[in-house]
Amino acid sequence: MKLCENYKKKIENVIKFLNKYSIEIESLENYKNKVISLIKDIQNYMLTLNHLTLMKLNYREFYFGDNLYELEKYSEYIEKWKMYNEKSNQDYTKIFRRIINSENFKTLYLIAMNSSYVINFVNNQKLNVMYNQFMKQYADNIEKYVLYVPLTKGIKAYVVNYFRIAVNINSVDIIGILDNKEKEEIFKSYLLIHFLHESIHFIFRLNKIGKEAKETLSPKNKKLEEYYEEIGVDIILYIFGTEYIIFISPKNSNLINNINSWKKSNTNFKVFDKVYLSHGQLVNKGNNNSNETGLKCNISLDAFNTVNNDINYNFSDTMKLCF
């Protein structure tokens, strides 16, 4: 905001100076109006630097202008965000925060993180030291490391280098009729799956503190068909048998939310349709869930178009992730 205000004042001063000599520059006036519009949007939507940084990563492929002014880019990013925000017309901040901060969810999360499924994965990936550090220093208070942000619909979250999990407050839809308790339970499943994914990213990066983003990339592992760098996908595939979860039914939610499911060593969590990347395209080998009641997890196809390019959404400040 301060940067915008400073630009606005400088432009106004230049315009005043030029007006003394009866000089008018239309492009300068237009740029001033864009800055004013940008200021209004930031104020109206209470946008923070976090929002703008994440928008830059989400929407940078949509900016094709040759103007070098950074503020003009952000203006276009915000217009794109406003369009997606109006389409989603949902803000799950309150319910997500209530679930994540509840003792019930914390208990479920910790039991899942201590389960044989996660521990076996950690052992296979040789992440034992970082896992132990995470469980000791972060896991008990994981809610303190969560940011609730409006991202592109379809992008689930980011893990940033200063160790925060940014949760998209827009990116799911409820299909069918569920009462409030049923909705809360199915959201809990969604968030648990999400937290398992992001916690592994968190763990993997614990020994990368101070390193540049290119040094913090996930290891390139074989998924169902393709090799790519996404360790969060690796654990989802290991536990649930699919690279991406795009629909959660009440039945599957009951399985995931049952603490005893995680305490046992022989629970079959592979109950979801197989959804995976094949030649850069998302393939769904399963049923059409459009007529079922449940939670639809919106997946952004833009996220998959760059997977084979070493996930070029990795920067020094933020990493783009989805499950």
N, C-alpha and C positions, 0 to 999 in steps of 0.2 A: 504493500500500500504506500509506504514512504517513497519507494522508487517511482511509483506512478505519479504521486503528488509532485515529486521533484521534476519529473519529465514535463508535467503539465505546466509548472511554473516557468521552466526554462523555455518551453515553446511559446507561452504567452509573452514572455519578455522579448523573444526574438520577433514575434509578430508585432508587438508595440514598436520596437525599433524600426522595423521595415515600414510600418504605417507612417512613421514620421517622414519618410521619403516617398510616400504614396506607392509603395511596393506591396503587392499581394501575391502570395504563393498558395495556390489552391491545395497542393499536396500537403503543405504544412498545416493548413486549416483542417484538412481531412484527418491527418494524424492526431491533431489535438482532440478532435471529436472521438476518435477511437480510444484515446487514453481516458477521456472523460467517461465513456461507456464502460471501459474496463474497470474503472474505479467504482462505478455504480453497481456493476455485477459483483465485485468483491464484497461490497457493503451489503447488498441485498441478500446474497447467498451465504454471507459470513464465511467466505473462503479464506483458508490459511495457506501458508507456504507449503505445508504437506499436501493439501489438495492440488495446488498448482504444479508441484513437482510430479505427483502421480499422474496428473492429466498430461503432462509433457511426455511421459513414457507411454501412456495409453494411446494418445492421439497424434503422436509425432508423424506417423505415416500418412495422416490426413492433411498435413501442411505442405503445400506445393509451391507457395509463393517464393519469389526471389528477393523479398525484402529482408534486409539483415536485422531489422529492429526486433529485439527479443519480445518487447511488449506486444507487438502486432501478432506474433505467433501465439502468445498466451491468450490474446483476444479471440483468436480462431479456436484454440483449444476449449475455451470456456463456452463458445457457441456450440461446439460439438457436445460438450458435457451437458449443456442445458437441453439439447435435443434428446440425449439418452435418458436424462433424469426425468423429463416429462413422459417419456415412453414407459419407463419402469413404474413411475408414480407410486413407489413404495419406499419406505424408510423403516428398516427393521432395527434401528439403533436401540430403542428401548427394550425390545424383547431379547435381542442378542445380548445386550449388557446385563439384563436381569438373569438370563440363563448362565452366562459366563461367570458372573459373580456369585452364583448360588452354590451352596455347599454340596448340593446334589450333583451338579455338573463337575465341580472340582474333584469330588470323590471318584466319579466315573472316569474322568480324565486321568487321574493318578493311577487308578487300577489298570486302565488300558495301557498307560505308558510303562507300567511295571509288569505287564503281561508277558507270557512266553512268546507271543507273536512279535511284539516290539523288540524284546531282548534278543531273540534269535536273529531278527533282521539286523540289529545293531552289531551283533557278533559277526555276521556275514560280511558286513561293511567295514569291520574293524574300527568302529566308532566308540568303543567301550569307555575310553578315557573321557571324551567329550560328553558322552551320555551321562556318565556318573557326575560330572561337573554340572551339567544341566539339571539333573534331578535334584542335586544338592542345593544349587544356587537360584534356580529359576522356576522349576516346575510347581513348587508349592504356592507360588504367587504369580502364576502365568497371567492372571487377569491384569496385572500391573503393566504388562508389556503389549497390551492390545490397543490399537487405534481404530476408531470407527469412522470410516471415510466413504464418501460417495464416489465409486470408481465406475469405469465403463461397465455396463451391464454385460455379464459374461466373464469378467475377470474377478476371480475370487479373492485374491489377496496378494500382498507383497511381504517379503521379509527384508527389512532394511539393515544396512551394515551396523547401525547403532542398536540393533536387536530390538525391533518392534514388529509385531504382527499386525498389519493393516487389514482390517476386515471390511469387505465390501458390504454396505448396508442395503444394496439394491438387488443383488444378483440371484434371487430365487423367486419362484412363484408357487403358490398353493393351488393345486388342481382338485376340484371336487369340493365337497362340504366336510369340514372338520371343525369340531368345537375348539374352544380356546385351549383346553388341556391337551387335546390331540395335536394341535398346532405346535404347542410348546415342546411336546415330546419329539415331534418330527424335526423341529428346528434344532433340538439338542443333538440328535443324530448327525445332522448336517454339520454342526459346529464341531462335534467330536472328530468326525472324519477329517474335517478341515484342520483341526488342531494337531492331529497325528501327522498330517502332511507337513504343516509348517514347523512343527517341533523338530522334525528331522532336518529340515533346512537350518533351523536355529542351531541345532547340535553340530551339524557339519561345519558351520562357520565359526564355531567357538575358538577353534585354533587358527583362524584366519584373521584375527583382530589386527587392524593396522595395515592389512594388505590391500592392494588394488583389487577392484571387482573381478578383473580377468583371472586373478589368482584364487577367487572364491567360487568359481563355477563348480557345479555338481560333477561327479565323475560320469563319463559316458558309459552307460550300461545298456544291455539288450533289454528291450521291453517285449511285448508280445510279438512284434514284427520288426520294429526299427530300433536302432541304437541312437540315443540322444541323451543330453545332459539334464536330468531332472530327478534328483534323488527323492523328492517328495512323491513323484509318480511311482518310483521304485517301491516305496513302502505300501502305497495304496494297492499296487499290483501284487505285492507279496502277501498282504493280508486278505484282500477282497477279490483278487483274481481278475481285475480289470484295471486299465490305466486311468480311466476317468469314470466317475460316477455322475450320471446325468439325471437319475430319478431315484427317489427313496420312497418306498411304499410304507404304510403303517406297519405291515408285518415285518419288513426288514428293519424298520426303526425299533420295534420291540426287541428284536434280536440284539441290535447294537447297544441299546440303552440298558440291557440287562447286565448288571455287574457280574453275575455268575457266568455269563458268556465269556467274559475276559479272564475269569479265574480258572476256568477249565482249560485244558491244553488241547482238546480235540473238537472245539467248536468250529463248525463250517461257516465261515464268514463269506464264502464265495457264492453269494446269492444274487448278485447284480448282473445285469446284461454286460457282455464283454464289449467295451468301447475302447478303441485304440487307434493309434496313428498308422496309416498305411500310405506311403508315398506322399506324405504331407497332408493327407485328408483324414478326417475323423470318420471311422467306421463303427457302426453300431450293429453288433451281432446279437440281436435279442428281440424282444417284443416291442410293439408300438405302445407306449404308455399314455398316449394322448387321451384315452377314455378312462384311465384309472385315477383313483384318488391317491394323492400323495404330494410330494414336493419335487418340483422340477428344478434342477440345478442348471442354470443357463451357462452354456459354454461358448466363449467367444472364439469364432473360427479364426479371427486375426491372430490369436495366440498360437495357433498351430502352423500358420503359414511360415513362421520363422524358426520352427524347431530344428529343422535340418541345417540351419545357418548358425549353429552353435549358440542358439538362444541369444540373439543380439540385443535383448532387452536388459542385459546386465550392465549396470553402471556403478560408479564408485559410491553412489548414495542409495540406490534402490535396485531391487530385483523384482522382475515381474513373474508371478507364479500363478498357477491355477491347478485344481485337482479334477 
